[in-house]
């Protein structure tokens, strides 16, 4: 059995005495690893070294947690910033959506009130001579929900600094 075996270091005193008696009967000397007897100075030095090692172990800084936290800090700041930006964008989109709903409600209310109001007859009579004139008005092209407003251009307006090259 080796000396490193835990059973050997914890063996009962009776077994240790029996082992010593067996050694003496065989004529063997007790094992001495250092080939010398430990002096009280060596024992005191060993005890001081053990105390110093224990003190250093207790006072040594444990940097592993702090270093891990320091390394994770930039990532936490980045994720926090991105999440705050996302929350701000969400609130902005919700505000714009509610404003758009309000505008649509206002437009439908205005359209309903315009349908209920009677159209004055004079405005219709004024628009008819324009349609009867020799000029063709472009028809508004309707694609989906686009609104096209026709623009009236005067036919014979020529800037003063230009020369007419070809007649229409």
MODELLER restraints for C-alpha pairs under 7 A, 6 or more apart:
rsr = mdl.restraints
at = mdl.atoms
rsr.add(forms.Gaussian(group=physical.xy_distance, feature=features.Distance(at['CA:23:A'], at['CA:29:A']), mean=7.00, stdev=0.5))
rsr.add(forms.Gaussian(group=physical.xy_distance, feature=features.Distance(at['CA:138:A'], at['CA:150:A']), mean=6.91, stdev=0.5))
rsr.add(forms.Gaussian(group=physical.xy_distance, feature=features.Distance(at['CA:140:A'], at['CA:148:A']), mean=5.71, stdev=0.5))
rsr.add(forms.Gaussian(group=physical.xy_distance, feature=features.Distance(at['CA:140:A'], at['CA:150:A']), mean=6.67, stdev=0.5))
rsr.add(forms.Gaussian(group=physical.xy_distance, feature=features.Distance(at['CA:141:A'], at['CA:148:A']), mean=6.88, stdev=0.5))
